[in-house]
Amino acid sequence: MREQRKALEGKVVSDKMDKTVVVIVQRTTRHPLYGKVLKVSKKYKAHNEENNAKMGDTVRIRECRPISKEKTFFVEEILERATVA
């Protein structure tokens, strides 16, 4: 059952909330009439229990039961840390 849950990869764009991060996920799709390839992005709020994901990190989020009105994902793992300049 757990393998059927949706898994997405994206970049953390906000970590200002407690135990929550906002992740932007980009995908490509074709325009239905003209066929042009478009980049489509969507933001997801994800539960981050230990507050270890920071802004700029690349993370994998997985679907779960609704935690709040807008949170239905959790941070499964951090794939790449953001480079600090």
Stockholm file with secondary structure:
# STOCKHOLM 1.0

chainA/1-85         MREQRKALEGKVVSDKMDKTVVVIVQRTTRHPLYGKVLKVSKKYKAHNEENNAKMGDTVRIRECRPISKEKTFFVEEILERATVA
#=GR chainA/1-85 SS CGGGSCEEEEEEEECCSTTEEEEEEEEEEECTTTCCEEEEEEEEEEECTTCCCCTTCEEEEEECSCSSSSEEEEEEEEEECCCCC
#=GC SS_cons        CGGGSCEEEEEEEECCSTTEEEEEEEEEEECTTTCCEEEEEEEEEEECTTCCCCTTCEEEEEECSCSSSSEEEEEEEEEECCCCC
//
